[in-house]
Structures are given as C-alpha cells and as structure tokens.
Amino acid sequence: MLKSIRTKLTVTYIILIVTVMVSSSFLLLNILKQYYFDYQYTEMTRSAALISSFVAPKLVDKPDVVDISNVAFDFARQFNARVIVTDHKQRVVGDSQRIEGLVGTTLERKEIAAALEQKEKWTVQYSDLSKTWVLQVAVPVLQEDKVVGAVFLASSLSQIHGIQRDIRNYLIIATVLAVIVAGLLGRFLARKMTDPLQALTVAAEKMARGDLSQQVKVSTNDEIGRLTIKFNEMARQLQQSTKQLKEFVANASHEMRTPLTSLNILVKSIRDYPLSKEEQQEFLEDIDEELERLIRLVDDLLDLTRLDSVASDDTMVLLDIVPAVQSTLEMLRKRAEEKGLIFSYSLPERAAPVLVVLHQIKQIVFNLVDNAIKYTPAGGQIKVTLKEEGDVLKFCVSDTGVGIPEDQREKIFERFYRVDKARSREQGGTGLGLSIVREIVKRHGGKVWVEDGEQGHGSTFIVTLPLPELPAEEN
C-alpha cells in the first residue's frame, strides 16, 4: 500500500507549495527584469537624444573628430556609458573611448542603421571587453529635419543584474524555507514521497537555469523511483547533447565566418565597382579559393558527423594495411616534392593483419602527412615509418617543420584547435584533421600522440593500432 502513488498523492499540497513559490519567483523576476530594462532603455534614449542635440551642428560641415570625441567623453562620464557618434554613412566621427577607439572606422551595427532610418532599435549582448552584458541603443542626429548621423550608447547592465541576482537569492531562500516548512508539516504522512520529489524539483530548477549536470539519488522502488532513474538518464543525455551542440555550433560558425566574409566582400566588389578583366579574374580566383576552403570544412564536418553516428565495428575487416598506406604515400609524394621537401618512407613488405576500416586508415595517413607537408618549409624532410612493435602496429610521421609546443600537444587533437590560427588558415587548414585522426584511432582501439621530431627538430606523430589475437592456424 505504501508503494502506491495514489496513497502518496494525498500529500501533494507540499508539491503545490513548491510549485507556487517557484512560479511566483520566476514571474516576479521576469516582471522586475522587464521593468529595469524598460527603465534603462528610456534613460539611455533620453541621454542619446540630448547628446544628439549637442553634436548635430558639428556634423553639418566637415566633422571635427577631436571636438566630437571630447563631447562624447564628457557625456560618457555623466551617463556612465560608452558614447559613439557616426555620420550618415555610419563612419565613426567621435568616440568616448579615446584609446583604441573606433574613430575613422565604419561601425556597421543594426542599431545605428535603424537610427539612420529614424526607427527604434536596441539590443543586449555580452561584451568581451568589459566582461559584462551591455544594453545598446542608437538615435538619429537631426539637423533641420535631416538625418546627418547617429548617436550610439552602450551601457553596462551589471548593476541591474546585481539587483536581480540579490532578488533571486532572496526568492531562492524564501522557496527553500517554504519547502522546509512544508516538509516539517507533512513529514509524518509523506516523508518517503516528498524527499525524492523535492530532489527532482531542485534538480529540474537547476537544469532550467542551465546547469545540466544533475543526478538525483534513487531512494524508492515505486513510480517515483522509476521516474528518478529516467530523469537521471535524460539529464546525462541532455548534458552530452547540449555540450556537443554548443561546441559544434560555436566552432563551425567561427570557422565559416572568415571565408563567408571574404566571399561577401569579393562579390560586392565585383558587383559595385568597375574592374578590369584581369582584376575580375583575380577576384574570381579568390572566390574559388574561399569556396574550396568552405568545401573542405564541410567535408571534414561530414566526416566527423559520420564518425559520431556510425559504429565502425560493422564495417571492420581483418587485413594487411601496407598496400593502402603505400598507395596513399605515393599519392602525397608528388605534393611534397613540388614544395621542395625530402620525402621518404619505410614500410615492411607485409604486416600483421589488423581489424580496420580501410578508407579510414587511408584518411589517417593522408591527414598526418598532409599536415607535415603544410607546416614543413622548403628544404625540410618528412619521414614515414610503419612497423610491428610488440602487440601493436606502429605508424610514425616525422618532419622538420615548425614543431608543436609541449603544452599544446594534447589540445591540437581538439576540434578546430590550431597552434597558429593565422598561419593555419593561410595554409588552408580547417582545424579538424587531427580531430578526425583521433576519432578514427579511438574507434580502432588505438592511440595517437605527438613527440619532438628527430634531433629535437619538428614533430613526430605516432599512431598505434592493436594487433588482434588470432588462433594459431591463422597466425
């Protein structure tokens, strides 16, 4: 009888109290948040309009950036905000931040664009410079009913967030106290029910606030216990999926932004400016290079997606990988020699068979040797070896290139990580090659790491694949 959920539902008033408190807290926080944002927006808009009236006459003729910047600086101190003044073409003619300011640049922000069209627009975003959230507004600068520029204000929301945090803490304390009181009143009747439900409620609240690393102790064998087990499974899966999704979206967006920006500039230049045939051809070649770069990035992302979703055990076969390795190296030899590199490899005639997905082994060889070619200057050497060593098959790629600092040798196998980002992009790398190698090696039960190259020059990448234990007849 005590294991029946129907009996335990007689004390659901405890859950009702918790639900009411939490709902009221969220409702109150949302109301206060909207109130503070509206208040801040109104004050900033009023301040921006005041600044606009001061700088309007200064934008009619050739703007004096020093004079306008001084005005912006004076108002910035009064309003505790950053002040930027632009002309009607969004060129910055005044900035309250005198050091490393934006004067002379074009500030393409949607708030300013809206202001120039005499529309209202405000945004909230995180500032990497001040390490805080900021509210941003812009108003038009009018001179005789003509828009001659815009005033852009950015103000920190740290004070507002601090107030909200204090209120949230008070509400959390109040909620906890309510739960304690409700628990004391009902513990004689429903202690075995309220404890797991309370734990689930607290965990759910934390997950709703973004903390997905929640695991609730299973203390009963009834419906609530089974619900707790499923909740824990859901939390683990949701945490893993959310982490992978965030990393993927952030990294992929970052990597695609550069070539897309270049393509945007090139296409607009061809469209908007008269170019000679030679210049057009040069721009088209640049567009082709950026498209190829995007294609390589998408191909690598698709490879990682396949590795994440397909079990390699279904397609593994037992075979000697020497011919596949040799054919891949021969394909890469020409590229190395065209760059002026000394390329050599040492392979046995035959090697012990291993369980592999053949095209993935070729991909390991290609990615490692391709990296060595990219980052080894002309006149350098690349040496590849394959041999049996104990119970593993050991594959090594040594070069005399730029080398990898010891403190970054683990990080280079992370997705999108680069030791030298500028140089890697210049070489056409996507930052995914070594990640793909690690995933493939991991699925084959092997290991991959990097060491100093021969005589301390360059790098040596080492991959080991386990040799299967075969019956005596097969050996």
MARZABA-393474 format. One line per 3 residues: number of its first residue (from 1); their letters; for each residue x, y, z of C-alpha. Coordinates in Angstrom, 1 decimal, always signed. Layout:
N
NUM) A) X,Y,Z  ...
REM end
This chain:
475
1) MLK) +0.0,+0.0,+0.0  +2.8,+2.4,+0.8  +4.3,+1.8,-2.6
4) SIR) +1.1,+3.1,-4.3  +1.3,+6.5,-5.9  -2.4,+7.0,-5.2
7) TKL) -1.7,+6.9,-1.4  +1.2,+9.3,-1.7  -0.9,+11.8,-3.7
10) TVT) -2.8,+12.7,-0.6  +0.1,+14.9,+0.5  +0.6,+16.7,-2.8
13) YII) +0.0,+20.0,-1.1  +3.7,+20.1,-0.4  +4.4,+20.0,-4.2
16) LIV) +1.7,+22.6,-4.7  +3.5,+25.0,-2.3  +6.8,+24.5,-4.0
19) TVM) +5.3,+25.0,-7.4  +3.5,+28.2,-6.4  +6.7,+29.6,-4.9
22) VSS) +8.9,+28.7,-7.9  +6.3,+30.0,-10.3  +5.9,+33.2,-8.4
25) SFL) +9.6,+33.7,-8.2  +10.1,+33.3,-11.9  +7.1,+35.6,-12.6
28) LLN) +8.4,+38.2,-10.3  +11.9,+38.0,-11.7  +10.6,+38.4,-15.2
31) ILK) +8.5,+41.4,-14.3  +11.4,+43.1,-12.5  +13.7,+42.3,-15.3
34) QYY) +11.4,+43.8,-17.9  +10.9,+46.9,-15.7  +14.6,+47.5,-15.2
37) FDY) +15.3,+47.0,-19.0  +12.5,+49.4,-19.9  +13.8,+52.0,-17.4
40) QYT) +17.4,+51.7,-18.6  +16.3,+51.9,-22.2  +14.2,+55.0,-21.6
43) EMT) +17.1,+56.7,-19.7  +19.6,+55.8,-22.4  +17.4,+57.0,-25.2
46) RSA) +16.8,+60.3,-23.4  +20.5,+60.7,-22.9  +21.3,+59.9,-26.5
49) ALI) +18.8,+62.4,-27.7  +20.5,+65.1,-25.5  +23.9,+64.2,-27.0
52) SSF) +22.3,+64.3,-30.5  +21.2,+67.9,-29.9  +24.8,+68.9,-29.0
55) VAP) +26.6,+67.2,-31.9  +24.1,+68.0,-34.7  +25.6,+71.3,-35.7
58) KLV) +29.1,+69.7,-35.7  +28.1,+67.2,-38.3  +26.9,+69.6,-40.9
61) DKP) +30.2,+70.6,-42.3  +33.4,+68.5,-42.1  +33.2,+66.9,-38.6
64) DVV) +36.0,+67.7,-36.1  +36.6,+64.3,-34.7  +38.6,+65.6,-31.7
67) DIS) +35.8,+68.1,-30.7  +33.1,+65.5,-31.1  +35.1,+62.9,-29.2
70) NVA) +35.5,+65.4,-26.4  +31.8,+65.9,-26.3  +31.3,+62.1,-26.3
73) FDF) +33.8,+61.7,-23.5  +32.1,+64.4,-21.3  +28.7,+62.8,-21.7
76) ARQ) +30.1,+59.3,-21.2  +31.3,+60.3,-17.8  +28.0,+61.7,-16.8
79) FNA) +25.9,+58.8,-18.1  +28.4,+56.0,-17.2  +28.1,+54.7,-20.8
82) RVI) +30.2,+54.5,-23.9  +29.2,+57.1,-26.5  +29.9,+56.8,-30.2
85) VTD) +28.9,+59.4,-32.9  +28.7,+58.4,-36.5  +27.8,+60.3,-39.7
88) HKQ) +25.0,+59.4,-42.0  +27.3,+56.7,-43.6  +27.9,+55.0,-40.3
91) RVV) +31.5,+56.3,-40.1  +32.6,+56.9,-36.6  +33.4,+60.6,-36.1
94) GDS) +33.5,+60.6,-32.3  +34.2,+58.0,-29.6  +34.3,+58.5,-25.8
97) QRI) +36.9,+55.8,-25.7  +40.0,+57.7,-26.7  +42.5,+54.9,-26.5
100) EGL) +41.8,+52.1,-29.1  +38.6,+53.9,-30.1  +36.7,+53.4,-33.3
103) VGT) +37.2,+56.9,-34.8  +37.7,+56.6,-38.6  +36.1,+53.2,-38.9
106) TLE) +32.7,+52.2,-40.2  +30.5,+50.8,-37.4  +28.0,+48.6,-39.2
109) RKE) +25.5,+47.9,-36.4  +21.8,+47.3,-36.8  +21.0,+49.8,-34.1
112) IAA) +22.8,+52.6,-36.0  +21.3,+51.5,-39.3  +17.8,+51.7,-37.7
115) ALE) +18.5,+55.1,-36.2  +19.6,+56.5,-39.6  +16.1,+55.4,-40.8
118) QKE) +14.6,+57.0,-37.8  +13.5,+53.7,-36.3  +13.9,+52.4,-32.8
121) KWT) +16.3,+49.6,-32.2  +18.0,+48.3,-29.1  +20.0,+45.1,-28.3
124) VQY) +21.5,+43.3,-25.3  +24.7,+41.4,-25.8  +27.8,+40.2,-23.9
127) SDL) +30.9,+42.5,-24.1  +34.2,+40.6,-24.2  +36.0,+43.9,-23.5
130) SKT) +34.2,+44.7,-20.2  +33.2,+41.1,-19.4  +29.6,+42.1,-18.8
133) WVL) +26.2,+42.3,-20.5  +25.5,+45.7,-22.1  +22.4,+47.4,-23.4
136) QVA) +22.9,+49.3,-26.7  +20.7,+52.0,-28.2  +21.1,+54.4,-31.1
139) VPV) +19.2,+57.6,-32.0  +19.3,+59.7,-35.1  +21.1,+63.1,-35.2
142) LQE) +18.8,+65.6,-36.9  +19.7,+68.9,-38.4  +16.8,+70.8,-39.9
145) DKV) +14.7,+67.6,-40.1  +17.5,+65.9,-42.0  +19.4,+62.8,-40.6
148) VGA) +23.1,+63.7,-40.5  +24.3,+60.9,-38.3  +23.6,+58.8,-35.2
151) VFL) +24.5,+58.6,-31.6  +25.2,+55.1,-30.2  +25.2,+54.4,-26.5
154) ASS) +26.3,+51.2,-24.7  +25.8,+50.8,-21.0  +26.7,+48.0,-18.6
157) LSQ) +23.8,+46.0,-17.1  +26.0,+44.8,-14.2  +24.1,+46.9,-11.7
160) IHG) +20.7,+45.6,-12.9  +21.9,+42.0,-13.0  +23.3,+42.5,-9.5
163) IQR) +19.9,+43.6,-8.2  +18.2,+40.7,-10.0  +20.7,+38.3,-8.5
166) DIR) +20.1,+39.6,-5.0  +16.3,+39.3,-5.5  +16.7,+35.8,-7.0
169) NYL) +18.8,+34.8,-4.0  +16.1,+36.1,-1.6  +13.5,+34.3,-3.6
172) IIA) +15.5,+31.1,-3.5  +15.9,+31.4,+0.2  +12.2,+32.0,+0.6
175) TVL) +11.5,+29.0,-1.6  +13.8,+26.8,+0.5  +12.2,+28.0,+3.7
178) AVI) +8.8,+27.2,+2.3  +9.9,+23.7,+1.4  +11.3,+23.2,+4.9
181) VAG) +8.1,+24.3,+6.5  +6.0,+22.1,+4.2  +8.3,+19.2,+4.8
184) LLG) +8.0,+19.6,+8.6  +4.2,+19.8,+8.4  +3.9,+16.7,+6.2
187) RFL) +6.9,+14.5,+7.1  +4.8,+12.2,+9.3  +2.5,+11.5,+6.4
190) ARK) +4.6,+11.6,+3.3  +8.3,+11.8,+4.0  +9.2,+8.9,+1.7
193) MTD) +7.4,+10.8,-1.1  +8.4,+14.4,-0.6  +12.2,+13.7,-0.3
196) PLQ) +12.6,+12.2,-3.9  +10.1,+14.7,-5.3  +12.0,+17.6,-3.7
199) ALT) +15.3,+16.3,-5.1  +13.7,+16.1,-8.5  +12.3,+19.6,-8.2
202) VAA) +15.5,+21.2,-7.2  +17.4,+19.3,-10.0  +14.8,+20.4,-12.5
205) EKM) +15.1,+24.0,-11.4  +18.8,+23.9,-11.8  +18.5,+22.4,-15.2
208) ARG) +16.0,+25.1,-16.2  +18.7,+27.7,-15.2  +21.2,+26.0,-17.4
211) DLS) +23.0,+23.6,-15.0  +22.5,+20.2,-16.8  +25.0,+18.2,-14.6
214) QQV) +22.2,+17.0,-12.3  +22.0,+13.5,-10.9  +19.3,+12.6,-8.3
217) KVS) +19.8,+9.8,-5.8  +17.2,+6.9,-6.3  +15.7,+6.2,-2.9
220) TND) +12.4,+4.4,-3.6  +11.3,+1.5,-5.8  +7.9,+2.9,-6.7
223) EIG) +6.8,+5.1,-9.6  +8.9,+8.0,-8.2  +12.0,+5.8,-8.1
226) RLT) +11.5,+4.8,-11.8  +10.9,+8.5,-12.7  +14.1,+9.4,-10.9
229) IKF) +16.1,+6.8,-13.0  +14.6,+8.1,-16.2  +15.3,+11.7,-15.1
232) NEM) +19.0,+10.9,-14.5  +19.3,+9.2,-17.9  +17.6,+12.2,-19.6
235) ARQ) +19.9,+14.6,-17.7  +23.0,+12.8,-18.8  +21.9,+12.6,-22.4
238) LQQ) +20.8,+16.2,-22.5  +24.0,+17.4,-21.0  +26.1,+15.5,-23.5
241) STK) +23.9,+16.5,-26.5  +23.8,+20.2,-25.4  +27.6,+20.3,-24.9
244) QLK) +28.3,+18.8,-28.3  +25.7,+21.0,-30.0  +27.1,+24.2,-28.4
247) EFV) +30.7,+23.3,-29.3  +29.8,+22.4,-32.8  +27.7,+25.5,-33.5
250) ANA) +30.2,+27.8,-31.9  +33.3,+26.3,-33.7  +31.6,+25.7,-37.1
253) SHE) +30.2,+29.3,-37.1  +33.6,+30.7,-36.2  +35.4,+28.8,-38.9
256) MRT) +32.8,+29.5,-41.6  +32.7,+33.2,-40.8  +36.1,+34.1,-42.3
259) PLT) +35.6,+32.6,-45.8  +32.0,+33.8,-45.9  +33.1,+37.3,-45.0
262) SLN) +35.8,+37.2,-47.7  +33.2,+35.9,-50.3  +30.8,+38.7,-49.3
265) ILV) +33.5,+41.4,-49.8  +34.7,+39.9,-53.1  +31.2,+39.6,-54.6
268) KSI) +30.2,+43.1,-53.5  +33.4,+44.5,-55.0  +32.7,+42.8,-58.3
271) RDY) +29.1,+44.0,-58.3  +29.7,+47.6,-57.1  +33.0,+48.6,-58.7
274) PLS) +34.2,+48.7,-62.3  +37.0,+46.3,-62.6  +39.3,+45.3,-65.5
277) KEE) +39.2,+41.7,-66.8  +42.5,+41.0,-65.0  +41.1,+42.3,-61.7
280) QQE) +37.8,+40.3,-62.2  +39.8,+37.2,-62.9  +41.9,+37.7,-59.8
283) FLE) +38.7,+38.2,-57.7  +37.2,+35.1,-59.2  +40.2,+33.1,-58.3
286) DID) +40.0,+34.4,-54.7  +36.3,+33.4,-54.6  +37.2,+30.0,-55.9
289) EEL) +39.8,+29.6,-53.2  +37.4,+30.6,-50.4  +34.7,+28.2,-51.8
292) ERL) +37.3,+25.4,-51.9  +38.1,+26.2,-48.3  +34.4,+26.0,-47.3
295) IRL) +34.0,+22.7,-49.2  +37.0,+21.3,-47.3  +35.5,+22.4,-44.0
298) VDD) +32.1,+20.9,-44.8  +33.7,+17.7,-45.9  +35.6,+17.4,-42.6
301) LLD) +32.5,+18.2,-40.6  +30.6,+15.5,-42.5  +33.5,+13.1,-41.7
304) LTR) +33.2,+13.9,-38.0  +29.4,+13.5,-38.2  +29.8,+10.1,-39.7
307) LDS) +32.3,+9.1,-37.0  +30.0,+10.3,-34.3  +27.0,+8.4,-35.6
310) VAS) +28.2,+5.2,-37.3  +29.7,+2.3,-35.4  +32.9,+1.3,-37.1
313) DDT) +32.6,-2.4,-35.9  +30.0,-3.0,-38.6  +32.5,-2.3,-41.5
316) MVL) +35.8,-3.5,-40.0  +37.8,-6.2,-41.8  +41.0,-8.1,-41.0
319) LDI) +43.7,-7.2,-43.5  +47.3,-6.1,-44.1  +47.3,-2.3,-44.4
322) VPA) +50.7,-1.9,-46.0  +49.4,-1.6,-49.6  +46.8,+1.0,-48.6
325) VQS) +49.4,+3.0,-46.7  +51.9,+2.8,-49.6  +49.4,+3.9,-52.2
328) TLE) +48.4,+6.9,-50.1  +52.0,+7.9,-49.5  +52.8,+7.7,-53.2
331) MLR) +49.9,+10.0,-53.9  +51.3,+12.5,-51.4  +54.9,+12.2,-52.6
334) KRA) +54.4,+14.5,-55.6  +53.0,+17.3,-53.4  +55.9,+17.1,-51.1
337) EEK) +58.5,+17.1,-53.9  +56.7,+20.1,-55.6  +57.2,+22.0,-52.3
340) GLI) +60.9,+21.1,-52.3  +60.7,+18.6,-49.4  +62.8,+15.4,-49.0
343) FSY) +60.1,+12.7,-48.7  +60.9,+9.2,-47.7  +59.1,+6.2,-46.1
346) SLP) +60.0,+2.8,-44.8  +57.4,+0.1,-44.9  +57.6,-3.7,-44.5
349) ERA) +56.7,-5.9,-47.4  +53.9,-7.3,-45.3  +52.5,-6.6,-41.8
352) APV) +50.3,-8.5,-39.4  +46.7,-8.0,-40.3  +44.6,-5.7,-38.1
355) LVV) +40.9,-5.0,-37.8  +40.3,-1.8,-39.7  +38.0,+0.3,-41.9
358) LHQ) +40.3,+0.6,-44.8  +39.3,+4.1,-46.1  +39.6,+5.4,-42.5
361) IKQ) +43.2,+4.2,-42.3  +43.9,+5.9,-45.6  +42.4,+9.1,-44.0
364) IVF) +44.8,+8.8,-41.0  +47.8,+8.6,-43.3  +46.6,+11.4,-45.5
367) NLV) +45.8,+13.8,-42.7  +49.1,+13.3,-40.8  +51.3,+13.5,-43.9
370) DNA) +49.3,+16.4,-45.3  +49.8,+18.3,-42.1  +53.6,+17.6,-42.2
373) IKY) +53.7,+18.9,-45.8  +51.8,+22.1,-44.9  +54.0,+23.0,-41.9
376) TPA) +57.4,+22.0,-43.1  +59.3,+24.7,-45.0  +61.0,+24.0,-48.3
379) GGQ) +64.2,+22.0,-48.0  +62.8,+20.2,-45.0  +62.4,+16.4,-44.5
382) IKV) +59.4,+14.2,-44.0  +59.9,+10.6,-43.0  +57.2,+7.9,-42.6
385) TLK) +57.6,+4.5,-41.0  +55.4,+1.5,-40.3  +56.4,-1.4,-38.2
388) EEG) +55.3,-4.0,-35.7  +56.3,-3.3,-32.2  +55.1,-5.8,-29.5
391) DVL) +51.4,-6.3,-29.7  +50.7,-3.1,-31.8  +51.3,-1.8,-35.3
394) KFC) +53.1,+1.5,-35.1  +52.8,+4.2,-37.7  +55.1,+7.4,-37.4
397) VSD) +55.2,+10.6,-39.4  +58.3,+12.8,-38.6  +59.0,+16.2,-40.1
400) TGV) +61.5,+19.0,-39.6  +58.8,+21.7,-39.6  +57.7,+24.3,-37.1
403) GIP) +57.1,+21.9,-34.3  +54.4,+21.9,-31.6  +54.9,+23.4,-28.1
406) EDQ) +54.7,+20.8,-25.4  +51.9,+22.5,-23.5  +49.7,+22.3,-26.6
409) REK) +50.2,+18.7,-27.7  +47.0,+17.5,-26.1  +44.9,+20.4,-27.4
412) IFE) +45.9,+20.0,-31.1  +43.6,+17.0,-31.2  +40.6,+19.0,-30.2
415) RFY) +38.1,+20.1,-32.9  +39.0,+23.4,-34.5  +42.1,+23.9,-32.4
418) RVD) +45.1,+25.5,-34.0  +48.6,+26.3,-32.6  +49.0,+29.3,-35.0
421) KAR) +45.5,+30.2,-36.2  +46.6,+32.8,-38.8  +49.2,+30.5,-40.3
424) SRE) +46.8,+27.5,-40.3  +44.1,+29.4,-42.2  +46.8,+30.7,-44.6
427) QGG) +47.8,+27.1,-45.3  +44.1,+26.2,-46.0  +43.6,+24.0,-42.8
430) TGL) +40.2,+23.6,-41.2  +41.4,+22.6,-37.7  +39.6,+19.3,-38.0
433) GLS) +42.2,+17.0,-39.5  +43.8,+15.8,-36.2  +40.4,+15.5,-34.6
436) IVR) +39.3,+13.1,-37.3  +42.5,+11.2,-36.8  +41.9,+10.9,-33.1
439) EIV) +38.3,+9.7,-33.6  +39.3,+7.1,-36.1  +42.2,+5.8,-34.0
442) KRH) +39.9,+5.7,-30.9  +37.3,+3.6,-32.8  +40.1,+1.2,-33.8
445) GGK) +41.1,+0.8,-30.2  +44.5,+2.5,-30.8  +46.3,+5.6,-29.5
448) VWV) +47.7,+8.7,-31.1  +50.1,+11.3,-29.7  +52.9,+13.7,-30.8
451) EDG) +56.5,+14.0,-29.7  +59.5,+16.0,-30.7  +61.0,+15.3,-34.1
454) EQG) +64.3,+13.7,-34.7  +67.2,+15.5,-33.0  +64.6,+17.8,-31.4
457) HGS) +63.5,+19.5,-34.7  +59.9,+19.5,-35.9  +57.3,+16.9,-34.7
460) TFI) +56.7,+13.2,-34.8  +53.1,+11.9,-34.8  +52.7,+8.4,-33.6
463) VTL) +49.7,+6.1,-34.2  +49.4,+2.6,-32.7  +46.8,+0.0,-33.7
466) PLP) +46.4,-3.1,-31.6  +47.1,-6.5,-33.2  +44.2,-8.9,-32.8
469) ELP) +44.8,-12.2,-31.0  +44.4,-14.8,-33.8  +44.1,-18.5,-33.5
472) AEE) +47.4,-20.4,-34.1  +46.2,-21.7,-37.5  +45.5,-18.1,-38.7
475) N) +48.9,-16.9,-37.3
REM end
